[in-house]
Amino acid sequence: MTTWLTEKEYRQSGAIAVGMTINVAFLEEIKSDFDFRSTLNKVYQQVNKRPDAPPPEIVRWLNELRDQLETYFALEEFYGYFEQDEVTNIRVSKMVAKKTQEHETLFLQLSEVVDVAEQIVYHECSSDLTIEEVRRLFDRFCEALADHEQDEMELIMQMFNEDVGVGD
């Protein structure tokens, strides 16, 4: 369904600056086939469920996760989203722009977790920083990532329903 806008509405909508949409097939494939999800689950189990986990191992796991997160987001941005000249669904375009901006925020949030863990391992911090703080920060990152992923899945379903349609 196309929404017709006046020129003024189009300029005020922000769509001209955004102009992005989703490549549903590629984004769905990236989310289902890329190994990021299993790495995230493994790291979550190691960091949060093993109280005896040595801090250097936690740093190694978090660095591995950060590397995979960077690749995961790059794949989404280069193959799952794309720019278009004409925007027919301004709301989706704005949401796509918001989701791609969140990639940087989430990456920086995980980088903060890694930095705190490294400060503990290399004794570059005050004594009040502990692995429990790393776990707390990591949990906060995981929650933000889960919200982000849920929003992206909802966009995928919305775009799929608009492209294919739903039966009445």
Number of C-alpha atoms within 10 A of each C-alpha: 7 8 8 10 11 8 9 8 11 14 12 10 15 14 21 16 11 20 21 25 24 24 18 20 12 16 20 17 13 18 18 11 9 14 13 22 16 11 17 19 13 13 19 19 11 18 25 17 11 10 10 8 13 13 18 14 14 22 22 15 20 26 18 15 24 22 13 18 21 15 14 18 20 14 17 21 17 12 17 21 21 15 15 14 9 11 19 18 17 21 13 21 25 18 17 24 18 13 19 18 11 16 20 13 15 20 17 14 20 22 17 16 23 23 16 19 28 21 15 21 18 10 11 12 14 9 8 7 15 16 19 13 14 24 18 13 18 22 16 15 21 18 12 16 19 12 12 17 14 12 15 20 16 11 19 20 14 15 18 16 12 11 11 9 10 8 5 3
